[in-house]
Amino acid sequence: MKRWMVGFFAAGAALLVTSAVAALDPGARAPAFDGRALANAQRIDLAQHRGSVVVVDFWASWCEPCAEAMPALERIYQRYRGQGLVVIGVSEDRTADNARGFLSRTRVSFPVMHDADHSVANRFSPPTMPSTYIIDRQGVVRHVHSGFRGGDAATLERQIRELL
């Protein structure tokens, strides 16, 4: 094999290892982020919620499992927000208008921001849409959920309850 090919494959393997390490896993400190809520332009700042259990949900309007997950997250939020639960939705849509259109059909009361430049997603490295991160009161990611299926709402609720 030619030397340049060996170097090329070695560089590719190093990139794969680096990418795997960069993914945010349970036990990692949740990265700081802030933005503006789509509904009212109020500031959303993860640091302001230290001391609360926080769910950060990455979603997109084109994602069918996201459409199933949002009402479940809203029910969980309504049930536990008085006990210190915060839910933050992060739209990965291409445009804020796509996210707003989705939210006009699927209403939620928790704040949702549009991650236009994917800066928040780049810090969390969500593996799929939706991806849901449950963060404890000390700011540590305790659970990461990739996708959303039928029984996931009960699992999310149980894990949140344990941290509250």
KEKE-3310 file (N, C-alpha, C; in steps of 0.2 Angstrom, whole numbers, plus 5000, padded with zeros to 4 digits):
npx = (5004:5003:5012:5005:4992:4992:4995:4983:4973:4976:4975:4961:4956:4961:4953:4940:4941:4943:4931:4922:4926:4922:4909:4895:4893:4884:4889:4897:4900:4888:4888:4890:4877:4868:4853:4839:4822:4810:4797:4795:4807:4814:4828:4837:4847:4857:4865:4858:4850:4856:4855:4842:4834:4837:4831:4837:4832:4835:4828:4819:4808:4805:4806:4798:4798:4801:4790:4781:4788:4788:4774:4775:4786:4780:4770:4777:4784:4774:4770:4780:4787:4785:4792:4805:4809:4816:4813:4821:4819:4828:4829:4834:4831:4832:4828:4821:4807:4802:4803:4794:4782:4780:4779:4767:4758:4761:4760:4769:4774:4786:4802:4808:4822:4830:4843:4852:4865:4870:4878:4875:4871:4883:4891:4884:4883:4872:4867:4856:4840:4825:4836:4839:4844:4847:4850:4857:4855:4867:4873:4877:4877:4866:4858:4856:4846:4843:4833:4816:4804:4789:4789:4797:4794:4789:4801:4809:4802:4803:4817:4819:4811:4819:4830:4825)
npy = (4994:5011:5024:5037:5033:5025:5035:5042:5034:5032:5044:5046:5036:5041:5052:5047:5041:5052:5059:5050:5051:5064:5064:5068:5060:5050:5056:5066:5083:5095:5105:5123:5134:5146:5155:5162:5161:5154:5158:5169:5177:5177:5175:5160:5151:5139:5139:5146:5137:5129:5118:5113:5099:5096:5094:5092:5093:5089:5092:5091:5098:5090:5077:5062:5054:5064:5072:5063:5063:5076:5079:5070:5074:5087:5083:5077:5088:5096:5089:5088:5101:5109:5103:5106:5103:5107:5109:5111:5114:5111:5116:5109:5113:5119:5132:5145:5147:5134:5127:5135:5133:5119:5120:5127:5117:5107:5111:5117:5121:5123:5131:5134:5134:5140:5132:5139:5140:5128:5127:5124:5110:5106:5105:5096:5085:5077:5060:5057:5062:5062:5068:5066:5073:5071:5080:5082:5090:5095:5098:5088:5076:5063:5054:5049:5049:5042:5044:5040:5030:5019:5015:5024:5036:5032:5028:5039:5047:5040:5041:5054:5057:5050:5058:5070)
npz = (5000:4996:5004:5006:5007:5018:5028:5026:5030:5043:5048:5046:5055:5067:5068:5069:5082:5090:5088:5094:5107:5109:5110:5121:5136:5149:5165:5162:5163:5160:5146:5145:5139:5130:5124:5115:5118:5107:5107:5115:5115:5127:5137:5138:5148:5153:5164:5173:5179:5188:5201:5199:5191:5175:5159:5143:5127:5111:5095:5079:5067:5056:5061:5065:5077:5086:5086:5093:5105:5111:5116:5127:5134:5138:5146:5157:5161:5166:5176:5185:5186:5197:5207:5204:5191:5175:5158:5143:5126:5111:5095:5080:5068:5051:5049:5059:5057:5053:5065:5073:5066:5068:5082:5083:5080:5089:5104:5118:5135:5140:5138:5122:5110:5095:5088:5078:5073:5076:5088:5101:5099:5094:5106:5114:5106:5100:5096:5088:5081:5090:5103:5120:5135:5152:5166:5181:5198:5200:5188:5180:5167:5168:5161:5144:5130:5115:5101:5101:5108:5110:5125:5131:5137:5150:5155:5155:5164:5176:5178:5179:5190:5200:5201:5206)
capx = (5000:5007:5013:5000:4986:4993:4994:4976:4969:4978:4972:4954:4955:4962:4947:4935:4942:4942:4924:4919:4928:4919:4902:4893:4890:4883:4894:4900:4897:4884:4891:4886:4874:4862:4850:4833:4816:4806:4790:4795:4813:4817:4835:4838:4854:4858:4868:4853:4846:4859:4851:4836:4835:4836:4830:4838:4829:4836:4823:4818:4801:4804:4807:4792:4799:4801:4783:4779:4791:4786:4769:4777:4790:4776:4766:4782:4786:4768:4769:4786:4790:4784:4797:4812:4811:4816:4814:4823:4819:4833:4827:4840:4829:4836:4825:4816:4800:4801:4802:4788:4777:4779:4776:4760:4754:4762:4761:4773:4774:4793:4805:4811:4826:4832:4850:4853:4872:4872:4883:4873:4872:4891:4893:4881:4884:4866:4868:4850:4834:4827:4841:4836:4849:4844:4855:4856:4855:4874:4875:4881:4873:4865:4855:4856:4841:4843:4827:4810:4799:4783:4790:4802:4791:4789:4808:4811:4799:4806:4824:4819:4809:4824:4834:4821)
capy = (5000:5017:5028:5042:5029:5023:5041:5044:5029:5033:5051:5044:5032:5046:5057:5043:5040:5059:5060:5045:5054:5070:5063:5069:5054:5051:5057:5072:5089:5098:5111:5129:5137:5151:5157:5165:5157:5156:5160:5176:5179:5177:5172:5153:5150:5133:5140:5149:5132:5124:5116:5110:5094:5099:5090:5096:5089:5091:5089:5094:5098:5084:5071:5059:5052:5070:5074:5059:5064:5082:5079:5066:5079:5092:5080:5076:5094:5099:5085:5089:5107:5112:5100:5108:5101:5112:5106:5115:5111:5114:5114:5109:5114:5123:5139:5145:5146:5127:5126:5138:5129:5113:5122:5129:5111:5103:5116:5115:5127:5124:5136:5131:5139:5137:5132:5141:5139:5121:5128:5119:5103:5104:5104:5090:5079:5072:5055:5056:5066:5067:5066:5069:5073:5072:5083:5082:5096:5098:5100:5082:5072:5057:5049:5051:5045:5043:5042:5040:5024:5019:5015:5029:5041:5030:5027:5046:5050:5037:5043:5061:5056:5048:5064:5075)
capz = (5000:4996:5010:5007:5008:5025:5031:5025:5034:5050:5050:5047:5061:5073:5068:5072:5089:5093:5087:5099:5114:5110:5112:5128:5139:5156:5170:5159:5165:5154:5144:5146:5133:5131:5118:5116:5117:5101:5109:5118:5115:5134:5137:5140:5150:5157:5171:5178:5182:5192:5207:5196:5186:5168:5153:5136:5121:5104:5090:5073:5064:5051:5064:5067:5084:5090:5087:5098:5111:5113:5121:5133:5138:5141:5152:5162:5163:5169:5182:5190:5187:5204:5211:5202:5184:5170:5151:5137:5119:5106:5088:5075:5061:5046:5050:5065:5055:5053:5072:5075:5063:5072:5089:5082:5080:5095:5109:5124:5139:5142:5133:5116:5107:5089:5088:5071:5071:5079:5093:5107:5097:5094:5113:5116:5101:5100:5091:5083:5083:5096:5109:5127:5140:5159:5169:5188:5201:5201:5182:5177:5163:5171:5156:5137:5127:5108:5098:5106:5106:5115:5132:5133:5142:5157:5157:5156:5170:5181:5179:5182:5197:5204:5202:5210)
cpx = (5005:5007:5007:4994:4986:4991:4986:4972:4970:4975:4964:4952:4956:4956:4941:4935:4941:4935:4920:4920:4924:4912:4900:4890:4888:4889:4898:4897:4894:4887:4887:4883:4869:4859:4844:4827:4812:4800:4790:4801:4817:4823:4834:4845:4854:4860:4863:4849:4849:4855:4844:4838:4833:4836:4832:4836:4831:4831:4823:4811:4800:4804:4801:4793:4799:4794:4779:4782:4789:4780:4770:4781:4785:4772:4771:4783:4780:4768:4774:4789:4790:4789:4805:4814:4811:4817:4816:4823:4824:4831:4833:4837:4833:4834:4821:4809:4798:4799:4796:4782:4775:4776:4769:4755:4755:4765:4764:4773:4781:4796:4809:4816:4828:4840:4853:4860:4874:4877:4881:4874:4879:4894:4891:4882:4878:4867:4862:4845:4828:4833:4839:4842:4846:4850:4853:4857:4862:4877:4878:4875:4872:4862:4855:4851:4842:4837:4821:4805:4794:4784:4794:4800:4791:4797:4811:4809:4802:4813:4824:4816:4815:4829:4831:4821)
cpy = (5006:5021:5033:5039:5027:5029:5043:5040:5030:5039:5050:5041:5037:5050:5053:5042:5047:5060:5056:5048:5060:5070:5064:5063:5055:5051:5063:5078:5092:5104:5117:5131:5142:5152:5161:5160:5159:5159:5168:5180:5180:5173:5165:5152:5144:5134:5143:5143:5127:5124:5113:5104:5097:5094:5094:5091:5092:5087:5093:5093:5092:5077:5068:5057:5059:5073:5069:5061:5071:5082:5075:5071:5084:5089:5079:5083:5097:5095:5087:5096:5110:5109:5101:5105:5106:5108:5112:5112:5115:5112:5115:5110:5119:5131:5139:5145:5139:5125:5129:5135:5123:5115:5124:5123:5107:5108:5113:5122:5128:5128:5131:5136:5135:5138:5133:5139:5132:5122:5124:5112:5101:5102:5098:5084:5074:5067:5055:5061:5061:5064:5070:5068:5075:5074:5084:5089:5099:5099:5094:5078:5065:5052:5053:5046:5047:5040:5043:5034:5024:5019:5020:5034:5039:5029:5034:5049:5047:5039:5050:5061:5055:5054:5070:5074)
cpz = (5000:5002:5011:5009:5016:5030:5031:5030:5041:5052:5051:5053:5067:5074:5071:5080:5093:5093:5093:5106:5115:5111:5119:5131:5146:5160:5168:5162:5159:5152:5144:5139:5135:5124:5120:5114:5111:5102:5111:5118:5122:5133:5141:5142:5155:5164:5176:5181:5186:5199:5205:5192:5180:5163:5147:5131:5115:5099:5084:5070:5060:5054:5067:5075:5089:5091:5092:5105:5115:5118:5127:5137:5142:5147:5158:5165:5168:5176:5187:5190:5193:5209:5209:5195:5179:5163:5147:5131:5115:5099:5084:5068:5057:5048:5056:5063:5055:5060:5074:5072:5066:5079:5089:5082:5086:5100:5115:5128:5141:5136:5128:5112:5100:5089:5080:5069:5073:5085:5099:5105:5096:5101:5116:5112:5101:5094:5086:5085:5085:5100:5115:5132:5147:5163:5177:5191:5201:5194:5178:5173:5166:5166:5149:5134:5119:5105:5103:5103:5111:5122:5135:5138:5149:5160:5159:5163:5176:5183:5181:5189:5202:5206:5206:5217)
residu = (MET:LYS:ARG:TRP:MET:VAL:GLY:PHE:PHE:ALA:ALA:GLY:ALA:ALA:LEU:LEU:VAL:THR:SER:ALA:VAL:ALA:ALA:LEU:ASP:PRO:GLY:ALA:ARG:ALA:PRO:ALA:PHE:ASP:GLY:ARG:ALA:LEU:ALA:ASN:ALA:GLN:ARG:ILE:ASP:LEU:ALA:GLN:HIS:ARG:GLY:SER:VAL:VAL:VAL:VAL:ASP:PHE:TRP:ALA:SER:TRP:CYS:GLU:PRO:CYS:ALA:GLU:ALA:MET:PRO:ALA:LEU:GLU:ARG:ILE:TYR:GLN:ARG:TYR:ARG:GLY:GLN:GLY:LEU:VAL:VAL:ILE:GLY:VAL:SER:GLU:ASP:ARG:THR:ALA:ASP:ASN:ALA:ARG:GLY:PHE:LEU:SER:ARG:THR:ARG:VAL:SER:PHE:PRO:VAL:MET:HIS:ASP:ALA:ASP:HIS:SER:VAL:ALA:ASN:ARG:PHE:SER:PRO:PRO:THR:MET:PRO:SER:THR:TYR:ILE:ILE:ASP:ARG:GLN:GLY:VAL:VAL:ARG:HIS:VAL:HIS:SER:GLY:PHE:ARG:GLY:GLY:ASP:ALA:ALA:THR:LEU:GLU:ARG:GLN:ILE:ARG:GLU:LEU:LEU)
# end
